[in-house]
């Protein structure tokens, strides 16, 4: 199998959830491949904005640049909010 390292210079917020919760976000739009997806219309990003003071601290200009990425695991997923694109490195290819 293949082993990857994902990293980012800046992560503003993340959540880990069981895969059964993916069906709760039917309005989401996403684009991606294999294990990493960019969520174009993210419920997590909308929720984050509604219950945080992020926009007040960082300003609306930076908030507009906030992107949501989803890492898909075997039984869970991780949503990541960041202004930077993740860096994907292939560590091992067997």
C-alpha positions in Angstrom: 0.0 0.0 0.0 0.9 3.6 0.0 1.7 5.8 2.9 1.1 9.6 2.7 2.0 12.5 4.9 -0.5 15.4 4.9 0.6 18.7 6.4 -0.5 22.4 6.4 1.2 25.5 7.6 -2.0 26.7 9.2 -5.0 24.8 10.6 -7.7 27.0 12.1 -10.0 24.3 13.3 -10.7 20.6 12.8 -13.2 17.9 13.8 -13.1 14.1 13.8 -16.4 12.3 13.3 -17.7 8.8 12.7 -18.5 8.0 9.1 -22.2 7.6 9.8 -22.4 11.4 10.2 -21.5 12.0 6.6 -25.1 11.5 5.6 -26.2 14.4 7.8 -24.4 16.8 5.4 -26.5 16.2 2.3 -26.2 19.8 1.1 -22.4 19.7 1.0 -20.6 19.9 -2.4 -17.2 18.4 -2.6 -14.5 17.6 -5.1 -11.5 15.3 -4.6 -9.9 12.0 -5.0 -9.2 8.9 -2.9 -8.8 10.0 0.7 -8.7 13.9 0.5 -11.6 16.0 -0.6 -12.2 19.8 -0.8 -15.6 20.6 0.5 -16.9 23.5 -1.7 -20.1 24.0 0.3 -19.2 23.1 3.9 -21.6 22.8 6.7 -18.7 22.7 9.1 -17.4 26.0 7.8 -20.8 27.6 8.3 -21.2 26.1 11.8 -17.7 27.3 12.7 -18.5 30.9 11.6 -21.8 30.8 13.6 -20.3 29.7 16.9 -16.9 31.3 16.8 -15.5 34.8 17.0 -13.1 33.9 14.1 -14.4 36.6 11.8 -14.2 39.3 14.5 -10.6 38.4 15.3 -9.2 37.8 11.8 -11.5 39.9 9.7 -13.9 38.9 7.0 -11.3 39.0 4.3 -9.3 36.1 5.8 -12.5 34.2 6.6 -13.5 34.3 2.9 -10.3 32.5 2.2 -11.1 29.7 4.7 -11.4 26.3 3.0 -12.6 23.0 4.2 -10.9 19.8 3.4 -12.1 16.3 4.4 -9.8 13.3 5.0 -11.7 10.0 4.6 -10.7 7.2 6.9 -11.9 3.6 7.2 -14.6 4.4 9.8 -14.2 8.1 10.3 -13.4 11.4 8.6 -11.6 14.6 9.6 -12.8 18.0 8.4 -10.0 20.7 8.4 -10.6 24.4 8.1 -7.5 26.2 6.8 -6.5 29.1 4.6 -3.6 27.0 3.2 -3.8 24.1 0.8 -2.6 20.9 2.4 0.7 19.4 1.3 0.5 15.8 0.3 3.8 13.8 0.3 4.1 10.1 -0.7 6.2 8.5 2.0 6.1 4.9 1.0 4.9 3.0 -2.0 4.8 -0.8 -1.7 
